[in-house]
């Protein structure tokens, strides 16, 4: 599946706030909306564009835009403590709640245009499309977070030799060989790996709250 979500960290600093992206959108934070709009617009657009529905190209952008307008109006109603309607005993996820908004707009489109009968048979098709693109969305989100965390590591005050040792370790090179090639004590190599891991874990946690 092509990379289609384009997570953009340009206007967002992980050090500015620890509030989640959704909470910041609820508070009408302009930077949060910038970070939110592009990936979720593309998520909605690609569900709508799915071959399951054969919606005319001329209508796809309008529908995706309508979904984002609805999200702007309704995001304040999202409550992560709400029980999931599909998974008893679990709480609703934002992605699941967003998917419900997509379903509503698509169903209304078909009702209005009468391209197909909105029946129970329609639900599995929409659920399948949402599941397919949700998987791709999550995968690309994970890749974007990992890439940005590594970028922050490279820009940090961590010594270049420690970063080099860590990168060699990520490439499958053993501690003994790293120590020999970089002329470092093995204990120092272990410490470098632990420090870089800790840095990445902390940055990932912050970045996960931003997209």
C-alpha positions as CSV (number, residue, x, y, z in Angstrom):
1,X,0.0,0.0,0.0
2,X,1.5,3.4,-1.0
3,X,2.7,5.9,1.6
4,X,-0.2,8.4,1.6
5,X,-0.5,10.0,5.0
6,X,2.4,12.5,5.1
7,X,2.8,13.0,8.8
8,X,4.2,16.5,9.2
9,X,6.1,17.6,12.3
10,X,7.2,20.9,10.8
11,X,5.0,23.1,13.0
12,X,5.0,20.9,16.1
13,X,7.6,20.7,18.8
14,X,7.5,17.6,21.1
15,X,8.9,19.9,23.8
16,X,6.2,22.5,23.6
17,X,3.4,20.5,25.4
18,X,2.6,17.1,26.7
19,X,-1.1,17.4,26.0
20,X,-2.3,14.9,23.4
21,X,-3.1,16.1,19.9
22,X,-6.8,15.4,20.3
23,X,-7.0,17.4,23.6
24,X,-5.2,20.3,21.9
25,X,-7.6,20.1,18.9
26,X,-10.5,20.3,21.4
27,X,-8.9,23.5,22.8
28,X,-8.7,24.9,19.3
29,X,-4.9,24.9,19.1
30,X,-4.0,26.0,15.5
31,X,-0.8,24.0,15.5
32,X,-2.6,20.9,16.6
33,X,-5.1,21.3,13.8
34,X,-2.3,21.6,11.3
35,X,-0.8,18.3,12.6
36,X,-4.2,16.6,12.6
37,X,-5.6,17.7,9.3
38,X,-3.3,16.3,6.7
39,X,-3.0,12.6,7.8
40,X,-6.6,12.3,8.9
41,X,-7.9,14.0,5.7
42,X,-5.8,11.6,3.6
43,X,-7.0,8.7,5.8
44,X,-10.7,9.6,5.1
45,X,-10.0,10.3,1.4
46,X,-8.4,6.9,0.8
47,X,-11.2,5.1,2.5
48,X,-13.7,6.9,0.3
49,X,-11.6,6.3,-2.8
50,X,-11.5,2.6,-2.1
51,X,-12.6,0.4,-5.0
52,X,-15.3,-1.0,-2.7
53,X,-17.5,2.0,-3.4
54,X,-16.7,3.4,-6.9
55,X,-17.4,6.9,-5.8
56,X,-16.7,9.4,-8.7
57,X,-13.4,11.2,-8.4
58,X,-15.2,14.5,-8.6
59,X,-17.0,13.8,-5.3
60,X,-14.1,12.3,-3.3
61,X,-12.4,15.5,-2.2
62,X,-15.7,17.1,-1.3
63,X,-16.6,14.2,0.9
64,X,-13.2,14.1,2.6
65,X,-13.5,17.8,3.2
66,X,-17.0,17.4,4.7
67,X,-15.6,14.8,7.1
68,X,-13.0,17.2,8.3
69,X,-15.6,19.9,8.8
70,X,-17.7,17.5,10.8
71,X,-14.6,16.6,12.8
72,X,-14.0,20.2,13.6
73,X,-17.5,20.5,15.0
74,X,-17.7,17.2,16.8
75,X,-14.2,16.5,18.1
76,X,-15.2,18.2,21.4
77,X,-17.7,15.3,21.9
78,X,-15.0,12.6,21.8
79,X,-14.6,11.0,25.2
80,X,-11.9,8.3,25.5
81,X,-13.8,6.9,28.6
82,X,-16.9,6.0,26.5
83,X,-17.4,2.2,26.2
84,X,-16.8,0.7,22.8
85,X,-20.0,-0.3,21.0
86,X,-18.2,-3.1,19.1
87,X,-15.8,-4.4,21.8
88,X,-17.6,-5.1,25.1
89,X,-15.4,-4.3,28.1
90,X,-13.2,-2.0,26.1
91,X,-13.2,1.8,25.7
92,X,-13.7,3.6,22.4
93,X,-10.5,4.5,20.4
94,X,-10.2,7.8,18.6
95,X,-9.5,5.9,15.3
96,X,-12.7,3.9,15.8
97,X,-14.7,7.1,16.6
98,X,-13.2,8.8,13.6
99,X,-14.1,5.8,11.5
100,X,-17.7,6.2,12.6
101,X,-17.7,9.8,11.3
102,X,-16.4,8.5,8.0
103,X,-19.2,5.9,7.9
104,X,-21.9,8.5,8.6
105,X,-20.7,10.8,5.7
106,X,-20.4,7.9,3.2
107,X,-23.8,6.5,4.2
108,X,-25.4,9.9,3.8
109,X,-23.8,10.3,0.4
110,X,-25.2,7.0,-0.9
111,X,-28.7,7.8,0.5
112,X,-28.7,11.2,-1.2
113,X,-27.4,10.0,-4.5
114,X,-29.1,6.6,-4.5
115,X,-26.1,5.0,-6.2
116,X,-26.6,1.9,-4.1
117,X,-29.1,0.7,-1.6
118,X,-27.9,1.3,1.9
119,X,-28.5,-2.1,3.4
120,X,-26.8,-4.4,5.9
121,X,-24.7,-5.7,3.0
122,X,-23.1,-2.3,2.7
123,X,-21.7,-2.3,6.3
124,X,-19.1,-5.0,5.8
125,X,-17.7,-3.2,2.7
126,X,-17.2,0.0,4.6
127,X,-15.8,-1.8,7.7
128,X,-13.3,-3.6,5.5
129,X,-12.2,-0.4,3.8
130,X,-11.7,1.3,7.2
131,X,-9.8,-1.7,8.6
132,X,-7.5,-1.8,5.5
133,X,-6.6,1.8,5.6
134,X,-6.4,1.9,9.4
135,X,-3.7,-0.7,9.3
136,X,-1.7,1.4,6.7
137,X,-2.4,4.5,8.7
138,X,-0.9,2.9,11.9
139,X,2.1,1.5,10.1
140,X,3.0,4.8,8.5
141,X,2.4,6.7,11.8
142,X,4.8,4.3,13.5
143,X,7.4,4.8,10.8
144,X,7.0,8.6,11.0
145,X,7.5,8.6,14.8
146,X,10.5,6.4,14.6
147,X,12.1,8.5,11.9
148,X,11.5,11.7,13.8
149,X,12.8,10.3,17.1
150,X,16.0,9.2,15.3
151,X,16.3,12.7,13.8
152,X,16.0,14.3,17.2
153,X,18.7,11.9,18.5
154,X,21.1,13.0,15.7
155,X,20.4,16.6,16.6
156,X,20.8,16.1,20.4
157,X,23.9,16.6,22.5
158,X,24.6,12.9,22.5
159,X,28.2,12.4,21.4
160,X,28.7,11.4,17.7
161,X,30.7,8.3,18.8
162,X,27.8,7.1,21.0
163,X,25.4,7.6,18.2
164,X,27.7,5.8,15.8
165,X,27.9,2.9,18.3
166,X,24.1,2.8,18.6
167,X,23.6,2.9,14.8
168,X,26.1,0.0,14.4
169,X,24.2,-2.0,17.0
170,X,20.9,-1.3,15.2
171,X,22.5,-2.7,12.0
172,X,23.2,-6.0,13.8
173,X,26.8,-5.5,14.8
174,X,27.8,-7.0,18.1
175,X,29.1,-5.1,21.1
176,X,32.5,-6.7,20.9
177,X,33.0,-5.7,17.3
178,X,31.7,-2.2,17.9
179,X,34.1,-1.8,20.7
180,X,37.0,-2.9,18.5
181,X,36.1,-0.8,15.5
182,X,35.4,2.4,17.5
183,X,38.2,1.7,20.0
184,X,35.8,1.9,22.9
185,X,35.6,-0.2,26.1
186,X,32.8,-2.7,25.9
187,X,31.2,-1.2,29.0
188,X,31.1,2.2,27.2
189,X,29.4,0.7,24.2
190,X,26.7,-0.8,26.5
191,X,26.2,2.6,28.1
192,X,26.0,4.3,24.7
193,X,23.3,1.9,23.5
194,X,21.3,2.3,26.8
195,X,21.5,6.1,26.6
196,X,20.4,6.2,23.0
197,X,17.6,3.8,23.6
198,X,16.4,5.8,26.6
199,X,16.5,9.0,24.5
200,X,14.5,7.4,21.7
201,X,11.9,5.9,24.1
202,X,11.3,9.3,25.7
203,X,11.0,11.1,22.4
204,X,8.7,8.5,20.9
205,X,6.4,8.8,23.9
206,X,6.2,12.6,23.3
207,X,5.8,12.2,19.6
208,X,3.0,9.6,19.9
209,X,0.9,12.3,21.7
210,X,1.3,14.6,18.7
211,X,-0.1,12.6,15.8
